[in-house]
Amino acid sequence: MPSAYLRFQLEGETLLVVRIILNILWVVLAGVWLAISYVIAAVLLTLTIIGIPFARQALKLAHYALWPFGRTLVQSSTRHTRASAWSATSCGSYLRAGGSRSST
């Protein structure tokens, strides 16, 4: 049993080293430019009041774009789980109906 624990610890350290190497490669090759693009988009989005929440998300994505390996995305429990009343299908029905809300 101690050998399995030692192997697990060794794999964990190896994974950490691999994550660091991949993150450094990512930052050098694409991460910096992607993060700069997200920051520029965030600045442009803050020019309107409507764009401020989107600018906050763009800044979060910029932070994520700099060091992505080793992070996990977790589904939020506070978001709505059912589809909204104004979904893509109802939007398509609205556009096909010529702007009237009734669907045929």
N, C-alpha and C positions, 0 to 999 in steps of 0.2 A: 504494500500500500504506500509506503514512503516514496517508492520510485515513481508511482503514478502522480503523486503530488509534486514531485520534483520536475517531472516532465511537463505537467500543467504550468508550473511557474516558468519553466524555460520557454514554453510556447508563448506565454503571455509577454515575456520580455522580447521575444523574437517578433511578435506582432507589433509591439510598441516601436521597435526599431524600423520595421517595414513601414508603419504608418508615418513615422517622421521622415523617412526617405521619400515616400510618395508625396507627402505634403510639401517638402522642399522642392521636388521636381515640379509639382503643380504650381506652386507660387512663382517659380522662375519662368515656366513656359506659358501659363495662361491665367493664373490666379490674380496677379496684379492688374492686368488689363481688364479682366472681368469685374473685379472689385471697383476699379476706377469708373468703369462704365455704369455700374449700379449707383455709385455716388453721384455721378453727373445726372443720371435719370432722377435720382431723389431730389437733387437741387431743382431740376426743371419741374418736377411734380409739386414742389412746395410753392410754386408761383400761383397756384390756384388753391382755394380753400378745400375744394373737393379732393385734390390730389394729396393732401397731407397724410391720410392713413396709408395710401399707397407708397408714399415716400418713406414712411417708417418701415414698411415691409421691404422696400428696396435696400434700405440700410442694413436690415437684418440679413438679406441675401448677400450683400457685399461682405459682411463679416463671415458668413458661411462660405463664400467663394474663396476667401483667402486660405482657409485651413479646413478642407472638407473631410479628409480621411480620419476616421475615428469618431465621427459624430453620427448621431442617429436622429432621424426625424420621427417624432412621436405624434400620433393623432391627438388632437385636443379634445378633451371631454366637454368643453364649454361650447363647441360649435354645434350647430343644428345637424341632426342626423338625417332628418327626412328632407325630401326635395322641396324647394320653395314653390310657392304658388305661381311664380313668374319664372318658369324654367325655360330651357332652350326649346322644348317642344311647344310650349304655349307661346313663346316669342315667334316661332316659325308660323304657328297658326295665326297669330296676330298679323304678321306680314303678308301671309297668303290671302287673308280676308280683306286686305286693302285698308287696314287700320281699324276696323271694327273689332271689338273684343270677342264677338261670338265666333264659335268654331262650327264648321259644317261637316 
